[in-house]
Amino acid sequence: MRAVVKIGGSLLRSAQHFVEAAKFISSYESPVVVVSAVKGVTDMLIELYKTRYESIYEAIRDIHVEIAKRLGVSGVEPLLKELRAALELPEGPDVLDYFMSFGERLSATIMNGLLRRMGLDSELFVAPIVTDDNFGSAKPLEDRSLAADIDGHNGVAVVTGFIGRTKDGRFTTVGRGGSDYTATFLAKLLGYRQVVLVTDSPGVMTANPQEVPEAKILPMMSVEEAVEAARLGAKNFHPRTFEPVSGGMYVEVRNYWSRGTVIGNFYAPPPYKVVLRCGEGSCVVGLDAEEIVKLGGDYVGRFAAQVPMPPKWAHDLFVKPYFEKLLWIG
């Protein structure tokens, strides 16, 4: 069964980063690879849409031409000419999505060219997910018409993350962080079980390490817990990232070297897994979140409760003891 491997934009900052990503991709057999925009480019495209400044266009052009030149791949110039022409378009929600589509289209074109240079049978698929026309936060539809050809390609399939298309062919975006959502939705649409979300983090952490230095990597968590954590802003996941994960599907969140976190339709300890900053307090995500509500916490969801204390305190109280117990047993 093919894996869907998503490469995050934080891992695509230079030609060398593309090489590292391509080497990782080559370790899988005929994967479907969902590619994000080069880090920072989506924000630049939004600013370009707003201002139409030539200097921003030139900066975007220089980034991609330099990476493509160093890797010896072609295909970015036609897209850059198309983007240059878009500067003359009027404002509008569909035009903004069109501008933002260039980030993933450019990076996926570079990745596809690099994989082909490495001798892999790679093919590019641009926006193979059909969506509604709610531009900026489009909803993917259960429509295989654009994605069916991926199944028929036996090599590597490079797919643009974050963007889809309406039935009349206009580019849409599914919201920031949407490449994760693209990966899980595409896997469900095509009937694939394994999704690998590759980021600069070793996995889903029990808290933000900048606030809680002793935060640990979660080995496993349920889909329900992951949905709740994503909804509350964990790891900048798109809030709907894990909604398509059903049946025997599972998601690995990892970097190139870690074992990461496995998320699926199972329930595993500990009872409290993630602490997130929520307003003036903290939200605790876990199987036993309702027990915290019984103790006076505020109900946030079936698997989340809010407590009036900073993340460090909440992590020490609810999460840390279980990990210390696991280490003691080990």
C-alpha positions in Angstrom: 0.0 0.0 0.0 1.4 3.4 -0.9 2.2 6.0 1.7 1.2 9.7 1.5 4.2 11.7 2.6 3.8 15.4 3.3 6.9 17.6 3.4 6.4 20.8 5.4 7.6 24.2 4.2 9.9 24.6 7.2 12.0 21.8 5.6 12.1 23.5 2.2 14.2 26.6 2.6 17.1 26.1 0.2 18.4 23.7 -2.5 20.1 21.6 0.1 16.9 21.2 2.0 15.2 20.0 -1.2 18.0 17.4 -1.6 17.4 16.2 2.0 13.7 15.9 1.4 14.2 14.1 -1.8 16.5 11.5 -0.2 13.9 10.9 2.5 11.1 10.5 -0.1 13.3 8.0 -2.0 13.2 5.7 1.0 9.5 5.0 0.3 8.2 2.8 -2.5 6.2 4.9 -5.0 4.9 7.4 -2.4 2.4 10.1 -3.0 4.3 13.3 -1.9 2.4 16.4 -0.8 4.7 19.4 -1.0 4.2 22.7 0.9 5.5 26.1 -0.3 9.0 27.2 0.4 9.1 28.6 3.9 7.8 32.2 4.0 6.7 32.3 0.4 2.9 32.1 1.1 3.1 35.2 3.3 5.1 37.0 0.5 2.4 36.0 -2.0 -0.3 37.4 0.2 1.6 40.7 0.5 2.2 40.7 -3.3 -1.6 40.3 -3.8 -2.2 43.3 -1.5 0.4 45.6 -2.8 1.4 44.5 -6.3 4.9 45.6 -5.5 7.4 44.6 -8.1 10.1 44.2 -5.4 8.1 41.4 -3.7 7.6 39.6 -7.0 11.4 39.8 -7.7 12.2 38.4 -4.3 9.8 35.4 -4.9 11.3 34.9 -8.3 14.9 35.0 -7.0 14.2 32.4 -4.3 12.9 29.9 -6.8 15.2 30.6 -9.6 18.2 30.2 -7.3 17.0 26.9 -5.9 16.1 25.5 -9.3 19.4 26.6 -10.7 21.4 24.9 -7.9 19.4 21.7 -8.4 19.6 21.8 -12.2 15.9 21.6 -12.7 13.6 23.6 -15.0 9.9 24.5 -15.1 9.7 27.4 -12.7 10.0 30.2 -15.4 6.6 29.6 -17.0 5.0 29.8 -13.5 6.9 32.9 -12.6 5.7 34.6 -15.9 2.2 33.6 -15.0 2.6 35.1 -11.6 4.0 38.3 -13.1 0.9 38.5 -15.3 -1.4 38.0 -12.3 -0.2 41.4 -11.0 -2.7 43.0 -13.4 -5.7 41.1 -12.1 -8.4 42.8 -10.0 -8.9 42.1 -6.3 -11.2 39.3 -5.2 -11.2 36.2 -3.0 -10.7 33.9 -5.9 -7.8 36.0 -7.1 -6.1 35.9 -3.7 -6.3 32.1 -3.7 -4.9 32.1 -7.2 -1.9 34.2 -6.0 -1.4 31.8 -3.0 -1.4 28.8 -5.3 1.9 29.7 -6.8 3.9 28.8 -3.6 3.0 25.1 -3.8 3.0 25.0 -7.5 6.6 26.3 -7.6 7.9 24.1 -4.9 6.2 21.0 -6.2 7.6 21.7 -9.7 11.1 21.9 -8.2 10.7 18.7 -6.2 9.3 16.8 -9.1 12.2 17.9 -11.3 14.8 17.0 -8.6 13.3 13.5 -8.1 13.4 12.9 -11.9 17.0 14.0 -11.9 17.7 11.4 -9.2 16.3 8.8 -11.6 12.9 8.3 -10.0 9.8 7.9 -12.1 8.1 11.0 -10.7 5.1 12.9 -12.0 3.5 16.2 -10.9 -0.2 16.5 -10.0 -1.4 20.1 -9.5 -4.4 20.6 -7.2 -5.9 17.1 -7.6 -8.6 17.7 -5.0 -12.0 19.1 -6.0 -13.4 21.7 -3.5 -16.3 24.0 -3.1 -15.9 27.7 -3.9 -15.5 28.9 -0.4 -12.2 30.7 -1.3 -9.7 30.9 1.6 -11.2 28.0 3.5 -12.5 25.7 0.8 -14.0 22.3 1.7 -12.7 19.3 -0.2 -15.3 17.2 -1.9 -15.5 13.4 -2.2 -14.7 13.6 -5.9 -12.0 11.4 -7.4 -12.2 12.9 -10.9 -8.9 14.9 -10.5 -7.1 12.4 -8.3 -7.8 9.2 -10.1 -4.7 9.5 -12.3 -2.5 9.3 -9.2 -3.7 5.8 -8.6 -2.7 4.9 -12.2 0.8 6.2 -11.8 3.2 3.6 -10.4 6.0 5.9 -9.6 6.3 8.9 -7.2 3.3 11.2 -7.4 4.2 14.8 -6.4 1.1 16.7 -5.3 0.7 20.4 -4.4 -0.5 20.8 -0.8 -2.9 23.5 0.5 -4.6 24.1 -2.9 -7.5 22.5 -4.7 -9.8 23.4 -7.6 -13.5 24.2 -8.0 -15.5 22.2 -10.5 -15.0 25.0 -13.0 -11.2 24.9 -12.6 -10.4 27.9 -10.3 -7.7 27.5 -7.7 -8.8 27.4 -4.0 -7.0 27.1 -0.7 -8.1 25.1 2.3 -6.7 27.4 4.9 -3.2 27.9 6.5 -1.5 24.7 7.4 -3.7 23.1 4.8 -1.0 20.8 3.3 -1.5 18.4 6.3 -5.2 18.4 5.6 -4.5 17.8 1.9 -2.4 14.7 2.8 -4.9 13.1 5.1 -7.9 13.9 2.8 -6.1 12.6 -0.3 -5.2 9.4 1.5 -8.8 8.8 2.5 -10.0 9.7 -1.0 -7.6 7.2 -2.6 -8.0 4.5 0.1 -4.4 4.6 1.4 -3.7 3.8 5.0 -0.4 5.5 5.9 0.2 9.2 6.1 3.5 10.7 7.1 3.6 14.3 8.1 7.2 15.4 8.0 8.0 18.6 9.9 10.9 20.2 11.8 9.5 18.7 15.0 10.4 15.2 16.2 6.7 14.5 16.8 3.7 15.8 18.8 5.0 17.3 22.0 3.3 17.2 25.3 3.6 21.0 25.5 5.3 23.8 23.7 9.0 23.3 24.5 9.6 27.0 24.6 7.2 27.2 27.6 7.8 23.8 29.0 11.5 22.7 28.4 10.8 19.2 29.7 8.1 18.5 27.2 8.2 15.0 25.8 7.4 13.4 22.4 4.1 11.5 22.5 4.6 8.0 21.1 0.9 7.6 20.3 -2.4 9.4 20.5 -6.0 8.8 19.3 -7.6 10.5 16.4 -10.1 12.1 18.7 -7.3 13.6 20.9 -5.4 14.8 17.8 -8.6 16.5 16.4 -9.1 18.3 19.7 -5.4 19.3 19.9 -5.4 20.6 16.3 -8.6 22.5 16.9 -6.9 24.2 19.9 -3.8 25.1 17.8 -1.3 22.4 18.6 1.7 22.4 16.2 0.0 24.7 13.9 -2.0 21.9 12.4 -4.9 22.7 10.2 -7.9 22.2 12.5 -9.3 19.6 10.2 -6.1 17.7 9.6 -7.1 14.5 11.4 -10.8 14.5 10.5 -10.3 12.3 7.4 -8.4 9.6 9.4 -10.8 6.7 9.6 -10.8 2.9 9.7 -7.3 1.5 9.5 -5.7 4.8 8.5 -2.9 6.2 10.7 -0.7 9.3 10.7 2.9 9.6 11.6 4.1 13.0 12.8 7.9 13.1 12.7 11.1 14.6 11.3 13.6 12.8 9.2 15.3 11.1 12.1 12.7 10.5 14.9 10.2 7.7 15.4 7.7 10.4 15.9 4.0 10.2 17.0 1.6 7.7 15.6 -2.1 8.8 15.5 -4.9 6.4 14.7 -8.2 4.9 15.7 -7.0 3.4 19.0 -6.8 4.6 22.6 -3.4 4.6 24.4 -2.1 6.0 27.7 -1.3 8.3 29.3 -4.7 9.8 30.1 -3.5 13.4 29.7 -1.3 14.0 26.7 -1.0 17.6 25.6 -1.1 21.0 27.4 -1.8 24.1 25.3 -2.0 27.7 26.2 -5.6 28.8 26.1 -6.2 32.5 26.8 -5.0 33.2 30.4 -4.9 29.5 31.3 -4.2 26.1 29.7 -6.1 23.4 27.9 -5.3 19.8 28.7 -6.0 17.3 26.0 -6.4 13.6 26.8 -8.7 10.7 27.2 -9.6 11.6 30.8 -10.3 15.3 30.2 -13.8 14.9 31.7 -12.2 14.0 35.0 -10.6 17.5 35.1 -14.0 19.0 34.5 -15.3 17.1 37.6 -12.5 18.6 39.6 -13.5 22.2 38.6 -12.0 22.6 35.1 -14.0 24.1 32.3 -15.4 21.8 29.6 -13.8 22.5 26.2 -14.6 19.2 24.4 -15.0 15.5 25.0 -11.2 15.2 25.2 -10.2 18.7 26.4 -10.6 20.8 29.5 -9.4 24.2 30.5 -7.7 25.1 33.8 -6.7 28.5 35.2 -3.0 27.9 35.4 0.0 28.4 33.1 1.1 25.6 30.8 4.1 24.7 32.9 2.0 24.2 36.0 -0.6 22.2 34.1 2.0 20.0 32.5 3.7 19.3 35.9 0.3 18.4 37.4 -1.4 16.4 34.7 1.2 15.1 32.2 4.6 14.9 33.8 3.7 12.3 36.5 2.6 9.7 33.9 5.8 10.1 31.9 7.9 9.8 35.0 6.1 6.6 35.9 6.7 5.2 32.4 10.4 6.0 32.7 10.5 4.4 36.2 8.9 1.2 34.9 11.2 1.2 31.9 
